[in-house]
Amino acid sequence: MPRADLAERAARLRAAIHHHNYRYHVLDAPEIADAEFDALYRSLVSLEAEHPELRTPDSPTHRVGGAVQERFGKVQHPTPMLSLANAFRAEDLFAWRDRNARLLPSGTEVAWVVEPKIDGLTVVLHYEEGDFVLGATRGDGVTGEDVTANLRTVRTLPLRIPVAPDEGGPPARLVVRGEVYIAKADFARFNAEQQARGERTYANPRNSAAGSLRQLDAATTAKRPLRLWAYQAIVAEGLAVSSQWEVLSELRRLGFPVAPDVRRFTDFDELVAYCEARGGDREALPYETDGLVIKIDSLETQRRLGAVGNAPRAAIAFKYPWISNVLYAAVAILWLVPDRRIERVLAWPEK
């Protein structure tokens, strides 16, 4: 077969596999049977094995790993990846709203978006002309670690943004912030399999996700049940968005998995009631979470408010009540213990 025909066949196989992988892993709405998908995948593996020059950076065969590194390189983020200030009670949320209102022109209309605060590992994903080219951990917020090879194995992460030219095509440059995590059911299954093999088990899904993403052998990462949720567009050349709600909508359109239970509010009292109620059903959720993230919807208002210290004024994390009770109890105990060295246990990480 002529090389041009081989290249076209490889491109068609990649496109089909990306499409069905997205339908299965992101939308949970498969269009073909597993056996049919496996046949497509085996065809591409065989073709690339015979003609290695046909393998492209966005090939789904990268999902199985293969890159072994001695160490992770450093990546400078395009903008600082800021942390979030915390709120523990309704009063804290109202105080946050009022502080922001005093900094905005009188009469500014404000809406808010509430998203789940996933207990995972923050990642920064870079796309050029629709192709995934670089992925990094948050690190210290300014510089992260290059974990591109490991992120390629995450099946819910698009290696190629599946938007055709007649649908607007992918942005020329897109940098997305998201969270890599392990669902509760996947974590329980993975730990049971590890224990059956006599291998290391993990204390919780977050530790497992973090450890999995920082494996020097990407083939090891490929065996872990990692998932991704995207929630912020840091750089979006060619994307016409003016609000966080639109950002989430566009990320979905571009093929990124976005948390299904996000809400937009124009009434702050309703927002607070919703946040307080969500703490009661957290155990029923399929993922680990310690709270919610509330963001002012308008991106222009976000820019106008800026940041204080290393936290944006326009966003705040609401920690569920039982977590705040534990924190308050820990602080109270520290005041009663004369040995101040115990304060070291309060090294609570900002996310």
Secondary structure, DSSP 8 states (H G I E B T S, - for coil): --HHHHHHHHHHHHHHHHHHHHHHHTSS--SS-HHHHHHHHHHHHHHHHH-GGG--TT-GGGGG---B-SS--EEE-SS------EE-SHHHHHHHHHHHHHHS-TT----EEEEEEESSEEEEEEEETTEEEEEEE-TTSSEEEB-HHHHTT-TTS-SB----GGGT---SEEEEEEEEE--HHHHHHHHHHHHHTT----SSHHHHHHHHHT-SBHHHHHTS--EEEEEEEEEEET----BHHHHHHHHHHTT----S--EEES-HHHHHHHHHHHGGGGGGSSS-EEEEEEEESBHHHHHHH-EETTEETTEEEEE-HHHHHHHHHHHHHHHH-S-GGGGGGG-----
